[in-house]
């Protein structure tokens, strides 16, 4: 439609493809979010969009992960999930659109989160995953400290049951 021409390069896994992407040998690569998250702070890489039959982006046992200017769309589980059950975890989401996620647009379980200048919308019910769906869920996790989150200058709209679900955790909402 847009007249963009691309050449297919058959890589044997994400490792060699990421080496070429970071090295500037290729300009674009489609990969799964678990392969991308360890490289998310690299200024040479930028995720554009995430979709799929499971979780969009997962942050586990990692701190300071930055998710910026990403579109997460049509995921069956959480759009973005940060879970502190395997060790300290924290992330920030900024200038992103998270929509059409099942159960939770953003799930923070026993971790730290900063959501800034983002839109979380159009979440849908996923009773096999969670009894209550919400745009953003901030919950404690077993064997981890209370979850903490700050939501600022963001829009949370048109989610199936609850916009923001808070249980046993700390939350600051500012200009949202």
C-alpha distance (Angstrom), angle and dihedral (degrees) to the residues before:
residue distance angle dihedral
X1 . . .
X2 3.78 . .
X3 3.78 95.4 .
X4 3.80 93.0 -117.4
X5 3.79 113.5 155.5
X6 3.81 119.5 -149.1
X7 3.77 133.8 178.1
X8 3.82 119.3 -143.6
X9 3.82 114.6 -128.7
X10 3.84 112.9 -170.0
X11 3.82 104.2 -140.0
X12 3.80 120.4 -173.5
X13 3.81 95.3 -129.9
X14 3.79 139.7 -29.1
X15 3.83 95.1 -76.1
X16 3.81 98.5 70.0
X17 3.80 91.0 38.3
X18 3.82 92.5 53.1
X19 3.82 90.7 48.9
X20 3.82 90.0 54.8
X21 3.81 92.1 43.0
X22 3.82 94.0 51.2
X23 3.80 90.1 42.5
X24 3.79 91.9 53.6
X25 3.82 95.8 -116.0
X26 3.83 90.0 122.5
X27 3.81 128.6 26.2
X28 3.80 100.7 -154.1
X29 3.80 137.1 30.7
X30 3.79 133.3 174.0
X31 3.80 111.7 -141.6
X32 3.77 142.3 151.4
X33 3.81 118.8 -90.7
X34 3.86 95.3 -117.8
X35 3.81 88.6 62.9
X36 3.81 91.8 47.5
X37 3.84 102.4 45.9
X38 3.86 96.1 76.5
X39 3.81 88.1 55.3
X40 3.81 97.0 43.2
X41 3.83 93.5 109.1
X42 3.81 92.9 53.3
X43 3.83 106.1 111.2
X44 3.82 90.1 -148.2
X45 3.83 92.5 63.6
X46 3.77 130.1 65.1
X47 3.77 127.4 177.6
X48 3.77 112.4 -139.9
X49 3.80 105.9 -178.3
X50 3.80 140.7 -2.7
X51 3.80 127.9 -161.9
X52 3.77 136.3 151.2
X53 3.79 150.2 122.4
X54 3.83 95.1 -75.7
X55 3.83 136.4 25.4
X56 3.81 117.0 -17.7
X57 3.84 101.4 -146.2
X58 3.80 124.2 -2.0
X59 3.81 125.9 -165.6
X60 3.80 114.7 -167.4
X61 3.81 127.7 166.1
X62 3.81 91.0 -9.4
X63 3.79 129.9 112.5
X64 3.78 131.8 -153.6
X65 3.81 96.6 17.9
X66 3.81 110.3 167.4
X67 3.80 119.5 -150.8
X68 3.78 109.0 -174.2
X69 3.82 134.9 169.7
X70 3.80 94.4 -4.2
X71 3.78 130.0 144.9
X72 3.81 112.3 -144.5
X73 3.79 109.6 -172.5
X74 3.79 139.2 170.7
X75 3.81 102.8 -0.5
X76 3.80 120.4 161.6
X77 3.82 95.2 -141.3
X78 3.83 125.9 21.4
X79 3.77 122.3 -18.5
X80 3.82 90.9 -145.1
X81 3.80 122.4 4.9
X82 3.81 128.6 -173.3
X83 3.78 114.6 -177.7
X84 3.81 127.6 -176.3
X85 3.81 97.7 -167.3
X86 3.83 93.4 101.9
X87 3.81 95.9 43.2
X88 3.80 139.6 -53.4
X89 3.78 112.7 -29.6
X90 3.79 135.0 177.6
X91 3.78 138.2 164.3
X92 3.76 143.9 168.7
X93 3.78 127.9 -140.1
X94 3.78 117.0 -162.0
X95 3.79 136.1 171.8
X96 3.80 90.7 -1.7
X97 3.80 137.4 134.2
X98 3.81 116.6 -137.8
X99 3.78 112.4 -178.7
X100 3.77 144.2 154.9
X101 3.81 94.8 20.8
X102 3.78 121.3 155.2
X103 3.81 118.6 -123.5
X104 3.84 96.4 -9.2
X105 3.78 135.6 17.3
X106 3.82 89.2 -160.4
X107 3.81 121.7 9.7
X108 3.82 120.0 -166.6
X109 3.82 112.2 -175.8
X110 3.81 115.5 -179.7
X111 3.80 91.2 -33.1
X112 3.79 141.0 99.8
X113 3.78 123.6 -96.5
X114 3.78 139.7 178.4
X115 3.81 116.7 -166.3
X116 3.79 112.5 -173.2
X117 3.81 133.7 171.7
X118 3.79 92.3 -11.7
X119 3.80 137.9 129.0
X120 3.82 121.9 -132.8
X121 3.79 110.8 -175.9
X122 3.78 150.2 142.8
X123 3.80 97.4 32.7
X124 3.79 113.9 172.2
X125 3.80 135.4 -150.8
X126 3.80 116.4 -87.0
X127 3.82 105.2 176.2
X128 3.81 92.7 175.1
X129 3.83 89.1 61.2
X130 3.82 104.1 34.7
X131 3.82 135.5 -1.0
X132 3.84 91.1 -132.9
X133 3.78 124.1 35.2
X134 3.79 122.1 -151.3
X135 3.77 141.7 172.7
X136 3.81 91.4 -122.0
X137 3.82 125.1 11.3
X138 3.81 121.0 -168.1
X139 3.80 110.3 -174.8
X140 3.80 138.6 155.7
X141 3.79 116.6 -105.3
X142 3.80 126.8 -144.0
X143 3.83 113.1 -89.8
X144 3.80 93.8 4.9
X145 3.81 136.2 97.2
X146 3.78 123.1 -94.4
X147 3.76 114.4 -69.8
X148 3.79 115.0 -109.7
X149 3.78 126.6 -162.0
X150 3.77 141.6 170.7
X151 3.79 120.8 -159.1
X152 3.80 114.5 -169.0
X153 3.80 134.9 171.8
X154 3.81 90.8 -8.8
X155 3.79 136.5 131.4
X156 3.81 121.1 -132.0
X157 3.78 110.1 -176.2
X158 3.80 147.7 150.8
X159 3.80 95.8 13.7
X160 3.81 116.7 159.4
X161 3.83 101.5 -114.6
X162 3.82 115.2 -12.0
X163 3.79 131.7 18.3
X164 3.83 96.7 -154.7
X165 3.82 121.7 9.1
X166 3.83 114.2 -162.8
X167 3.80 123.8 -178.4
X168 3.84 127.7 165.7
X169 3.79 92.1 -22.4
X170 3.80 142.0 96.4
X171 3.80 124.6 -100.9
X172 3.81 136.9 176.2
X173 3.82 117.7 -167.8
X174 3.79 115.7 -167.4
X175 3.83 127.7 177.3
X176 3.80 93.9 -18.3
